[in-house]
Amino acid sequence: MPVSAGQTLRELRERKPLVHQITNYVVMNETANATLALGALPVMAHAPQEVEEMAALAGALVLNIGTLSEHWVGAMLLAGKAASGPIVLDPVGAGATRYRTDTAKRLLDELNVTVVRGNAAEVATLAGREAEIRGVESIAAADDPAELARAAARALDAVVSVTGPVDHVSDGEQVIAIANGHELLGTVSGTGCMSTAVTGSFLAV
C-alpha cells in the first residue's frame, strides 16, 4: 500500500533518525540545517577512525563528493561498507574531471548505493550518456530528463533522481516528475546538496 509523503514526514519527526553525512565543506552547515528542519538528526563525521561505527548506528548514509580528497574517499568506502541503512550518493561534478568521475564510479561499484541524486550532466556521465558539465554545473545532457532517469536507474542499479527545473525520479521502470523547481535555486550554493540530505532523511524512515 503506498505511503504518502505526509505520513513519512510525520514518522520522520516522531522517530528523529540519525543521518550520517560525509559531505563537502561548502555546504556542510546548510545540509545539516536542512536535515534538522525536517526533524532528522545530522552528524557530519568524516574521520576514518569513527565513520564505520557512526554509519552502523545511522538510519541513512549520505555521500557527497563535492570537495574530494583521498582520505575522504577512504572514509566514504569504510562508512558505506559498514552502513546499516540506505546510502545516497551525490556525484558532485562527475564528468568535470577524471578523479571525480572515477571516484563516483568506484563508490557505485563497491557500495550498495540506494539512490543517486545529481544534475543531468552528472547522472548522464555515470550512465555512459553524452553530457557537458562545467565545474559542478550541468550545461547539457543529450537525453530527455525522464528517459535519462529511467536509463540511469537501470544502468546503475539504483533509484536515480535527476534534479533540475523539474525533478525526475526513476527506479528503472516508473518515472515520477516533481515540479517544485525555481530559478532562484540555481543562484544559491548547495541547493542540490540539500536535496540529497533531504533524500537521505526520508530514506532513514
C-alpha positions as CSV (number, residue, x, y, z in Angstrom):
1,M,0.0,0.0,0.0
2,P,1.5,3.4,-1.0
3,V,2.7,5.7,1.8
4,S,2.2,9.4,1.4
5,A,5.0,12.0,1.8
6,G,3.0,13.5,4.7
7,Q,2.8,10.2,6.6
8,T,6.5,9.7,6.1
9,L,7.3,13.2,7.3
10,R,5.2,12.6,10.4
11,E,7.1,9.4,11.1
12,L,10.4,11.1,10.5
13,R,9.6,13.8,13.0
14,E,8.5,11.2,15.6
15,R,11.5,8.9,15.2
16,K,14.2,11.6,14.6
17,P,16.6,9.3,12.7
18,L,20.3,9.9,12.7
19,V,21.6,10.8,9.2
20,H,25.3,10.3,8.8
21,Q,26.7,12.7,6.1
22,I,30.1,12.7,4.6
23,T,29.7,15.8,2.6
24,N,31.6,18.8,1.3
25,Y,32.9,21.9,3.1
26,V,31.0,24.3,1.0
27,V,27.5,23.1,2.2
28,M,28.1,21.3,5.4
29,N,26.2,23.8,7.6
30,E,23.3,24.1,5.1
31,T,22.8,20.4,4.7
32,A,22.9,19.9,8.5
33,N,20.3,22.7,8.9
34,A,18.1,21.2,6.1
35,T,18.2,17.8,7.9
36,L,17.3,19.4,11.3
37,A,14.5,21.4,9.7
38,L,12.8,18.2,8.6
39,G,13.1,16.7,12.0
40,A,16.0,14.3,11.5
41,L,19.4,14.5,13.3
42,P,22.5,15.2,11.2
43,V,26.0,14.0,12.1
44,M,28.9,15.2,9.9
45,A,31.5,12.6,10.7
46,H,34.4,12.2,8.3
47,A,37.3,10.8,10.3
48,P,38.3,7.2,9.2
49,Q,38.7,6.4,12.9
50,E,34.9,6.7,13.5
51,V,33.0,6.5,10.3
52,E,32.3,2.8,10.4
53,E,30.8,3.0,13.9
54,M,28.7,6.1,13.0
55,A,27.4,4.6,9.8
56,A,26.4,1.4,11.6
57,L,24.3,3.5,14.0
58,A,22.7,5.8,11.5
59,G,19.4,5.4,9.7
60,A,20.9,6.5,6.4
61,L,24.3,7.5,5.0
62,V,24.7,10.5,2.6
63,L,27.9,10.6,0.5
64,N,28.7,13.8,-1.3
65,I,31.9,14.2,-3.4
66,G,31.8,18.0,-3.7
67,T,35.2,18.7,-2.1
68,L,37.2,15.5,-2.7
69,S,40.4,14.4,-1.1
70,E,41.9,10.9,-0.8
71,H,41.3,10.4,2.9
72,W,37.6,11.4,2.4
73,V,37.3,8.8,-0.3
74,G,38.7,6.2,2.0
75,A,36.3,7.3,4.8
76,M,33.3,7.0,2.4
77,L,34.2,3.5,1.4
78,L,34.7,2.5,5.1
79,A,31.3,4.1,6.0
80,G,29.5,2.6,3.0
81,K,30.6,-0.9,3.8
82,A,29.6,-0.6,7.4
83,A,26.3,1.2,6.8
84,S,23.2,-0.4,8.2
85,G,20.7,1.8,6.3
86,P,20.3,3.1,2.8
87,I,23.1,5.0,1.1
88,V,22.5,8.2,-1.0
89,L,25.3,9.3,-3.4
90,D,25.6,12.8,-4.7
91,P,28.2,12.6,-7.5
92,V,29.0,16.4,-7.5
93,G,31.0,17.3,-10.6
94,A,31.1,13.8,-12.1
95,G,32.2,14.4,-15.7
96,A,34.2,17.5,-14.9
97,T,37.4,15.7,-14.0
98,R,38.6,12.1,-14.3
99,Y,39.2,12.0,-10.5
100,R,35.6,12.9,-9.7
101,T,34.2,10.6,-12.3
102,D,36.4,7.6,-11.2
103,T,35.6,8.2,-7.6
104,A,31.8,8.3,-8.2
105,K,32.1,5.1,-10.3
106,R,34.2,3.4,-7.6
107,L,31.6,4.2,-4.9
108,L,28.9,2.8,-7.1
109,D,30.9,-0.3,-7.8
110,E,32.0,-1.1,-4.2
111,L,29.0,0.0,-2.2
112,N,25.3,-0.9,-2.3
113,V,24.0,2.6,-3.2
114,T,20.3,3.0,-2.9
115,V,19.7,6.4,-4.5
116,V,21.9,8.5,-6.8
117,R,20.9,12.2,-6.8
118,G,22.5,14.5,-9.3
119,N,22.1,17.0,-12.1
120,A,21.5,15.8,-15.6
121,A,25.2,16.0,-16.7
122,E,26.4,14.2,-13.6
123,V,23.9,11.4,-14.0
124,A,24.4,11.1,-17.7
125,T,28.2,10.8,-17.3
126,L,27.8,7.9,-14.8
127,A,25.3,6.2,-17.1
128,G,27.6,6.5,-20.1
129,R,25.5,9.1,-21.9
130,E,26.6,12.3,-23.6
131,A,26.8,15.4,-21.3
132,E,28.5,18.7,-20.8
133,I,29.4,19.9,-17.3
134,R,31.4,23.0,-16.3
135,G,32.8,22.7,-12.8
136,V,29.9,21.3,-10.9
137,E,27.2,22.9,-13.1
138,S,25.2,20.9,-15.7
139,I,25.4,22.6,-19.1
140,A,23.8,20.0,-21.3
141,A,22.8,16.3,-21.5
142,A,21.7,14.6,-24.7
143,D,18.8,12.7,-23.2
144,D,15.3,13.9,-22.1
145,P,15.5,14.0,-18.2
146,A,12.7,11.5,-17.7
147,E,14.3,9.0,-20.1
148,L,17.8,9.7,-18.6
149,A,16.5,8.9,-15.1
150,R,15.0,5.6,-16.3
151,A,18.0,4.6,-18.3
152,A,20.4,5.6,-15.5
153,A,18.5,3.7,-12.9
154,R,18.8,0.5,-15.0
155,A,22.5,1.1,-15.7
156,L,23.4,2.0,-12.1
157,D,21.1,-0.5,-10.4
158,A,19.8,2.2,-8.1
159,V,16.9,4.7,-7.8
160,V,18.0,7.8,-9.7
161,S,16.9,11.4,-9.1
162,V,17.8,13.8,-11.9
163,T,17.2,17.3,-10.5
164,G,16.6,20.4,-12.4
165,P,13.7,22.8,-13.2
166,V,11.5,19.7,-12.9
167,D,13.0,16.7,-11.0
168,H,12.7,13.2,-12.5
169,V,13.0,10.2,-10.2
170,S,13.0,6.6,-11.5
171,D,13.5,3.0,-10.3
172,G,14.2,1.9,-13.9
173,E,10.5,1.3,-14.7
174,Q,8.4,4.1,-13.3
175,V,9.3,7.8,-13.6
176,I,7.9,10.5,-11.4
177,A,8.2,14.2,-12.3
178,I,8.2,16.7,-9.4
179,A,7.7,20.3,-10.5
180,N,9.0,22.1,-7.4
181,G,11.9,23.9,-9.1
182,H,12.5,27.6,-9.1
183,E,15.1,29.7,-10.9
184,L,16.5,31.1,-7.7
185,L,17.6,27.6,-6.6
186,G,20.4,27.9,-9.2
187,T,21.7,31.1,-7.7
188,V,22.4,29.7,-4.2
189,S,25.2,27.2,-3.5
190,G,24.2,23.9,-2.1
191,T,20.5,23.6,-3.0
192,G,21.2,20.3,-4.8
193,C,23.3,19.1,-1.9
194,M,20.4,19.9,0.4
195,S,18.1,17.8,-1.8
196,T,20.5,14.9,-1.3
197,A,20.4,15.4,2.5
198,V,16.6,15.6,2.4
199,T,16.5,12.3,0.4
200,G,18.7,10.6,3.0
201,S,16.5,11.9,5.8
202,F,13.3,10.4,4.3
203,L,15.1,7.1,3.4
204,A,16.1,6.8,7.1
205,V,12.4,6.1,7.9
